[in-house]
Amino acid sequence: MEKFSEKKRGRPKVLDGENEKVMESVYYDAKSRRSLLNKHYSLIAFRILTSDQKVLPGYEYLFGGNDLNNANPKETILTELGRLKDPELIRVFAQKICEDKMKTKQAVQQIRDYRLDRVGVKPDGDKLTSALIKTINDFFLTYPATTYEQCKDSLALAQILITTLKRTKK
């Protein structure tokens, strides 16, 4: 008889059972566990960038002003900042985001690149090829009736589109 590992599968829990219940009661409108986690991370950044119902100087851009009662926080950016966990790192990134008035997509990308250790990593042809092959394999698994002829035709069309796009960007 085979012995199975005692390790739990999946991502490690961020919130223990008790804290998760508290979050669920406060954010009763959260539709999923992921929503609760996003709120949790957002609160981490919120606590670091605010004090006494005021936004700390330099971080107003993230809250739409310095009065928290009328705040319109950039929740997505705050969530990503909270995932950094380190208060000093959160302040450094928040300051840069506010100084540059970054759009959400750019700010989130920079934070994720840092957090996932992708800073300075340049994409190369081998990585692109691997990603394309993985995508094609996933497509074949999802749509097993796809023929290799259809795949070749689609790749040929993609090549034409890429060439056209390359010409228009010059």
Secondary structure, DSSP 4 states (H G I P E B T S, - for coil): -PPPP-PPPSSPPSS-HHHHHHHHHHTTT--SHHHHHHHHHHHHHHHHHEETTEEPTT-GGGTTSSBGGG----HHHHHHHHHH--HHHHHHHHHHHHHHT--HHHHHHHHHHHHTT-TTPPP-HHHHHHHHHHHHHHHHHH-TT--HHHHHHHHHHHHHHHHHHHHHH-
